[in-house]
Amino acid sequence: MVDRITAEQFHAAEGVEDWRVLGEGACAWFRTGSFAAGVRLVRAIGELPGLDDHQPDVDLRPDGVAVRLVTLTAEHYGLTGRDLALARQISAAARELGVPADPSAVQSVQVSIDALHLPEVTPFWRALLGYEYRAASPEDLVDPHGRGPAFWFQQLDAPRPQRNRTHVDVWVPYDRAEARIAAALAAGGRLVDDTHAPSWWVLADPEGNEACVGTVGWIGPVSSREPA
């Protein structure tokens, strides 16, 4: 058994102000300003106790370090108390090195495909991408190397030829969603549906290609808006 926690519980906890829960776990971006400073932060993370049993996903870039925390078992894909504790340790390590976090910079992207017969469709994409099924989820394909976006297959009840059946889900911090939506609308997009807000909004580009903006663990207010 694992100590499961919700995204709301994670956000409400003390000491995790650097972090935001997205579709793929709790994420943080630390602005190191240089590759060398990033290496020092990664080394400090690697020296934290208890990582043999629970490792973070760490992405070193020339100007910063992205970290993702999620617990993956045969029974659970989500957050646990271990993720919460590790988030606090990583933030403390960053503070000791004088590295600031920028929660507004995190996001995750997922490709979603609507299908009538998932068992027939997913093997093709698994072979094409070189992906693997996520544990206990035959509708999710993930990059075993952790580099590419996840693919999610949504069950259709009937053919839907009048709308596109492939779209991109962009997961953003709960406190950045409305700004991201406003930017997309200002860039020529339109709001298709906000009935599921603040979990997700459906937008479309000027030619009708759809995308979703999603959040996890919303703890802020939501402005009302009418579909365009």
C-alpha positions in Angstrom: 0.0 0.0 0.0 1.1 3.5 -0.8 0.2 6.8 1.0 -1.9 8.3 -1.7 -2.6 12.0 -1.7 -4.7 14.2 -4.1 -3.4 17.0 -6.1 -5.4 19.4 -3.9 -3.8 18.0 -0.8 -0.4 18.4 -2.4 -1.0 22.1 -3.4 -2.4 22.8 0.1 0.7 21.4 1.9 3.4 23.7 3.2 6.8 23.8 1.6 5.8 23.0 -1.9 5.2 26.5 -3.3 7.7 25.8 -6.0 5.6 23.0 -7.4 2.5 22.6 -9.5 0.6 19.3 -10.2 0.1 18.6 -13.9 -1.3 15.7 -15.8 2.0 13.7 -15.4 2.7 14.5 -11.7 4.1 17.3 -9.6 6.5 19.5 -11.6 9.0 22.3 -10.8 11.3 24.4 -13.0 14.4 25.8 -11.3 16.0 28.7 -13.2 19.8 28.0 -12.8 20.9 30.5 -15.4 23.7 28.3 -16.5 24.5 24.7 -17.3 27.2 24.5 -14.6 24.7 25.7 -12.0 22.2 23.1 -13.2 24.8 20.4 -12.8 25.3 21.4 -9.2 21.6 21.3 -8.5 21.3 17.8 -10.2 24.2 16.6 -8.1 22.5 17.9 -4.9 19.3 16.1 -5.9 21.2 12.9 -6.5 22.7 13.0 -3.1 19.3 13.2 -1.3 18.5 10.1 0.9 16.0 7.5 -0.1 16.3 7.8 -3.9 17.1 4.1 -4.4 13.4 3.4 -3.9 11.8 6.5 -5.4 13.6 8.5 -8.1 12.5 11.9 -9.6 12.6 12.6 -13.3 15.2 15.2 -13.8 15.8 17.1 -17.1 18.9 19.3 -17.2 18.9 22.2 -19.6 21.3 25.1 -20.3 19.2 27.5 -18.3 17.4 25.4 -15.8 16.4 22.0 -14.4 12.9 20.5 -14.7 11.9 18.0 -12.1 8.8 15.7 -12.1 7.6 13.6 -9.2 5.0 10.8 -9.5 4.5 7.4 -8.0 3.9 4.5 -10.5 2.9 1.1 -9.3 0.8 -1.7 -10.6 -2.1 -0.2 -8.6 -1.5 3.5 -8.6 -0.4 6.3 -10.9 -0.3 9.5 -9.0 1.0 11.4 -6.0 1.9 10.0 -2.6 3.4 11.2 0.6 6.8 10.3 -0.7 6.4 12.7 -3.6 5.4 15.4 -1.1 8.4 14.8 1.1 10.8 14.6 -1.9 9.4 17.9 -3.3 10.3 19.7 0.0 13.8 18.2 0.0 14.5 19.2 -3.6 13.2 22.8 -3.0 15.4 23.0 0.1 18.4 21.9 -1.9 17.7 24.5 -4.6 17.4 27.2 -1.9 20.8 26.2 -0.4 22.3 26.7 -3.9 20.5 30.0 -4.4 18.5 28.7 -7.3 15.0 30.2 -7.7 12.0 28.2 -8.9 9.5 29.5 -11.5 6.2 27.6 -11.1 4.7 29.5 -14.1 7.2 27.8 -16.5 6.0 24.2 -16.0 3.7 22.4 -18.4 3.2 18.9 -19.9 1.8 17.9 -23.3 -0.2 14.9 -24.2 -1.5 13.7 -27.5 -5.1 12.4 -27.4 -6.6 10.1 -30.1 -10.3 9.2 -30.2 -10.9 5.6 -31.3 -13.8 3.2 -31.7 -11.7 0.0 -31.1 -8.8 0.7 -28.8 -7.4 -2.8 -28.8 -7.0 -2.5 -32.6 -5.6 1.0 -32.6 -3.2 1.2 -29.7 -0.8 -1.6 -31.0 -0.2 0.4 -34.1 0.8 3.5 -32.2 2.8 1.5 -29.7 4.9 -0.1 -32.6 5.2 3.2 -34.5 6.4 5.3 -31.5 8.4 2.6 -29.7 6.3 3.3 -26.6 5.0 1.0 -23.9 1.7 0.7 -22.1 1.5 2.5 -18.8 1.1 0.0 -16.0 -2.5 -1.0 -15.5 -3.7 1.3 -18.3 -4.2 -0.1 -21.8 -5.4 3.3 -22.9 -2.2 5.1 -22.2 1.1 4.8 -24.1 4.3 6.4 -22.7 7.9 6.8 -23.8 9.9 4.2 -21.8 12.8 6.7 -21.9 10.7 9.6 -20.6 11.4 11.9 -23.5 8.3 12.2 -25.6 4.7 13.2 -24.7 2.3 10.6 -23.5 -0.5 9.3 -25.8 -4.0 8.8 -24.5 -6.7 6.9 -26.4 -10.2 8.0 -25.7 -13.1 5.6 -26.3 -15.7 6.7 -28.8 -19.2 5.3 -28.7 -20.0 6.2 -32.3 -18.1 7.5 -35.4 -17.5 11.3 -35.3 -16.5 12.3 -38.9 -17.6 15.9 -38.4 -14.7 16.7 -35.9 -11.1 16.0 -35.7 -10.2 12.9 -33.7 -6.7 13.8 -32.7 -5.9 16.7 -30.5 -3.3 18.0 -28.1 -3.8 18.3 -24.3 -1.7 21.0 -22.7 -1.5 20.7 -18.9 -0.6 24.0 -17.2 -0.4 25.1 -13.5 -3.9 25.8 -12.1 -3.0 29.5 -11.6 -1.8 30.0 -15.2 -4.7 28.4 -17.1 -6.8 31.5 -17.7 -3.8 33.5 -18.8 -2.8 30.7 -21.3 -6.4 30.5 -22.6 -6.5 34.3 -23.0 -3.3 34.3 -25.0 -4.6 31.5 -27.3 -7.8 33.4 -27.9 -5.9 36.6 -28.6 -3.8 34.7 -31.1 -6.9 33.8 -33.2 -8.3 30.9 -31.4 -11.9 30.4 -30.1 -13.4 28.8 -27.0 -15.4 25.7 -27.9 -16.4 24.5 -24.5 -15.8 25.5 -20.9 -18.5 23.4 -19.2 -15.8 21.2 -17.6 -13.7 24.2 -16.3 -11.6 24.3 -14.2 -10.6 20.8 -15.1 -10.3 21.5 -18.8 -11.3 23.9 -21.6 -11.7 23.0 -25.2 -10.2 25.5 -27.7 -9.9 25.5 -31.5 -7.6 27.3 -34.0 -9.1 29.4 -36.8 -9.5 26.3 -39.0 -11.3 24.3 -36.2 -8.4 22.0 -35.0 -9.1 21.5 -31.3 -6.8 21.4 -28.3 -7.5 21.2 -24.6 -6.0 23.2 -21.7 -6.2 21.2 -18.5 -5.4 21.6 -14.9 -5.0 19.3 -11.9 -5.7 20.2 -8.3 -7.4 23.6 -8.8 -7.5 25.7 -5.6 -8.1 29.1 -7.1 -11.1 31.1 -8.4 -12.5 30.6 -11.9 -13.7 33.4 -14.0 -17.0 32.8 -15.9 -17.0 33.1 -19.7 -19.3 32.1 -22.4 -18.3 29.8 -25.3 -17.3 31.8 -28.4 
